[in-house]
Each structure stands twice: as C-alpha cells, then as structure tokens.
Amino acid sequence: MPDTSFHSSALPGGIIFSTPLPKPCKGQLAHWDTHWTKSSVVIVSAHGDIDCTNAHTLTEYSLAHLVRCRGLILDLTRLEFFGAAGFSALHRISVRCASAGIDWALVPGAAVSLVLRICDTDGLLPAADTVSAVLASLNGSAADSDHSENKPKYDDVGRHRSTMS
C-alpha cells in the first residue's frame, strides 16, 4: 500500500471527506554536466530530479556560462522528475538569454515535456527534439549573422517573431 498522508475535513451537515496531502519537495540532487563546442556553444545536461529545492540551481548553473558563450543548449532528456518550479527556472533562463542576446534552446525529455504541455501551451520556450538539431540551428544562425537582414528576430522572452510587418 502506498505511503500517503490524508487530511480530513468536515463539511456542513457533518459530511467528512479526506484528501491526500501534497507531497513535500523531493529534495533529491540533480547532477550537471557541461560540454563546450568549438563554436562557443555550451551544452548543459541535467540528470536526476528538478523540484522546488533545486530549481534555482538549474537557473544559476545555466546562466553562469552566459558570459563565455554565444549559445546555450539545455539537455534535459535525462531528468526523471521535473516540477513546476523547473518551469519557472526555464522562464528565467529564457528572459536572461534574450536580454543578453544569446540564442538558446532546450531539449526536453519525458518529464520536462509533460510540464511544458501544461505550463507552456503556446510553445514560447525554444524546444527541440535533439541536441544535434539545436547545434545545427545555432551554427546556421552564426553563418547568417553577417547578413543582418537574414538574422532571426526574437522578442523579450526569446520567442521567434516574424521579420515581416
């Protein structure tokens, strides 16, 4: 039988109902790996769980590399758990990358994809299927940087916007 705590309450008329209490934050550690490409793109990979106890670390660890890179890829395919606090961390990363003019993308795994389907219904965060696809995209945008009319435009949350008015 699963270990679940319940909270009982009485409704008017003497009706008693029980609801499961929310589980506390898991607090398990996530592990981080960093890989630099020759083209100054940093790939940050996370393993384990992201919850309310360590989501700030995802933000801090990822943003610590912005000074030395021209692109950031978050590989989150190996996360086993990704809580709503992780989505807030992704939003902060998106805003900071946009304000710094740094291209970025995330590669979500199953846990992250579930949260994105709920919290990012408009698909505002730049997600891709594979790290290779993001690298090809970032390398392609670097080749186009000499031609500013071909360079994609991004709004303040890192979302691609049309260059046609």
C-alpha positions as CSV (number, residue, x, y, z in Angstrom):
1,M,0.0,0.0,0.0
2,P,1.5,3.4,-0.9
3,D,2.6,5.7,1.9
4,T,0.1,8.6,1.5
5,S,-1.0,11.0,4.2
6,F,-4.5,12.3,4.2
7,H,-6.2,15.4,5.6
8,S,-9.8,15.0,6.8
9,S,-12.2,17.9,6.9
10,A,-15.9,18.3,7.9
11,L,-18.4,19.9,5.5
12,P,-21.6,21.5,6.7
13,G,-24.1,18.8,7.5
14,G,-21.5,16.6,9.1
15,I,-20.0,15.1,5.9
16,I,-16.4,14.2,6.3
17,F,-14.1,13.9,3.3
18,S,-10.4,13.1,3.0
19,T,-7.9,14.5,0.5
20,P,-4.3,13.4,0.1
21,L,-1.8,15.9,1.4
22,P,0.6,17.2,-1.2
23,K,4.0,15.5,-1.1
24,P,6.8,17.7,0.2
25,C,9.5,18.7,-2.2
26,K,11.6,15.7,-3.1
27,G,15.0,17.3,-2.3
28,Q,17.0,14.8,-4.3
29,L,20.0,16.0,-6.1
30,A,20.4,16.7,-9.7
31,H,23.7,16.2,-11.4
32,W,25.1,18.6,-14.0
33,D,27.4,18.1,-16.9
34,T,28.8,20.9,-19.2
35,H,30.2,20.4,-22.6
36,W,31.7,23.2,-24.8
37,T,31.6,23.0,-28.5
38,K,34.3,24.6,-30.8
39,S,31.7,27.2,-31.8
40,S,31.3,28.6,-28.2
41,V,28.0,26.9,-27.6
42,V,27.7,25.4,-24.1
43,I,25.6,22.3,-23.6
44,V,24.3,21.9,-20.0
45,S,22.9,18.5,-19.2
46,A,20.9,17.7,-16.1
47,H,20.4,14.2,-14.6
48,G,18.1,13.3,-11.7
49,D,15.3,15.5,-10.4
50,I,14.4,19.2,-10.6
51,D,12.0,20.3,-7.9
52,C,11.4,23.3,-5.6
53,T,14.6,22.6,-3.6
54,N,17.0,22.8,-6.6
55,A,15.3,24.6,-9.5
56,H,17.3,27.8,-8.6
57,T,20.4,25.7,-9.2
58,L,19.3,24.9,-12.7
59,T,19.0,28.7,-13.3
60,E,22.2,29.7,-11.7
61,Y,24.3,26.9,-13.2
62,S,23.0,27.6,-16.7
63,L,23.3,31.3,-16.5
64,A,26.9,31.1,-15.1
65,H,28.0,30.2,-18.6
66,L,26.4,33.0,-20.5
67,V,29.4,35.3,-20.2
68,R,31.6,33.0,-22.2
69,C,29.2,31.6,-24.8
70,R,27.3,32.6,-27.9
71,G,24.7,29.8,-27.5
72,L,23.2,27.7,-24.7
73,I,21.6,24.3,-25.0
74,L,19.9,22.7,-22.0
75,D,19.7,18.9,-22.5
76,L,17.0,17.8,-20.0
77,T,16.4,14.4,-21.6
78,R,17.8,12.5,-18.6
79,L,15.7,14.1,-15.9
80,E,13.5,11.7,-14.1
81,F,11.3,14.3,-12.4
82,F,10.7,18.0,-13.4
83,G,8.4,20.0,-11.1
84,A,6.6,23.3,-11.8
85,A,9.5,25.2,-10.1
86,G,11.6,23.9,-13.0
87,F,9.3,25.7,-15.5
88,S,9.9,29.0,-13.6
89,A,13.7,28.3,-13.9
90,L,13.3,27.8,-17.7
91,H,11.4,31.1,-18.0
92,R,14.1,33.0,-16.1
93,I,16.8,31.4,-18.3
94,S,14.8,32.5,-21.4
95,V,14.5,36.1,-20.3
96,R,18.1,36.4,-19.3
97,C,19.3,34.8,-22.6
98,A,17.1,37.2,-24.6
99,S,18.3,40.2,-22.7
100,A,21.9,39.1,-23.3
101,G,21.3,38.4,-27.0
102,I,22.3,34.8,-26.6
103,D,20.5,32.1,-28.6
104,W,19.3,29.1,-26.5
105,A,17.2,26.1,-26.7
106,L,16.1,23.2,-24.5
107,V,15.9,19.5,-25.4
108,P,13.1,18.2,-23.1
109,G,12.8,14.6,-22.0
110,A,9.5,12.9,-21.0
111,A,9.4,14.6,-17.5
112,V,10.0,18.1,-18.9
113,S,7.7,17.6,-21.9
114,L,4.8,16.9,-19.5
115,V,5.3,20.1,-17.7
116,L,5.7,22.1,-20.9
117,R,2.4,20.7,-22.2
118,I,0.7,22.1,-19.1
119,C,2.7,25.3,-18.5
120,D,3.8,26.4,-22.0
121,T,0.7,25.7,-24.0
122,D,1.7,28.4,-26.6
123,G,5.2,26.9,-27.1
124,L,7.0,30.0,-26.2
125,L,10.1,28.3,-24.9
126,P,12.5,27.2,-27.6
127,A,12.3,23.4,-27.5
128,A,13.9,21.0,-30.0
129,D,13.9,17.2,-30.4
130,T,17.7,16.7,-30.2
131,V,20.9,18.4,-29.2
132,S,22.2,17.9,-32.8
133,A,19.2,19.7,-34.2
134,V,19.9,22.7,-31.9
135,L,23.6,22.7,-32.8
136,A,22.8,22.8,-36.5
137,S,20.3,25.6,-36.0
138,L,22.8,27.6,-33.9
139,N,25.6,27.0,-36.3
140,G,23.3,28.1,-39.1
141,S,22.3,31.3,-37.4
142,A,26.0,32.1,-36.8
143,A,26.7,31.8,-40.5
144,D,23.8,34.2,-41.2
145,S,25.0,36.7,-38.7
146,D,27.0,38.5,-41.4
147,H,23.7,39.2,-43.1
148,S,21.5,41.0,-40.6
149,E,18.5,41.0,-42.8
150,N,18.5,37.2,-42.6
151,K,19.1,37.0,-38.9
152,P,16.0,35.8,-36.9
153,K,14.4,38.4,-34.6
154,Y,13.5,37.4,-31.1
155,D,11.2,39.1,-28.6
156,D,11.8,39.7,-24.9
157,V,11.1,36.1,-23.9
158,G,13.3,34.5,-26.6
159,R,10.4,33.7,-28.9
160,H,11.0,33.9,-32.6
161,R,9.0,36.6,-34.3
162,S,8.4,37.3,-38.0
163,T,10.7,39.8,-39.7
164,M,7.8,40.8,-42.0
165,S,5.5,43.6,-40.7
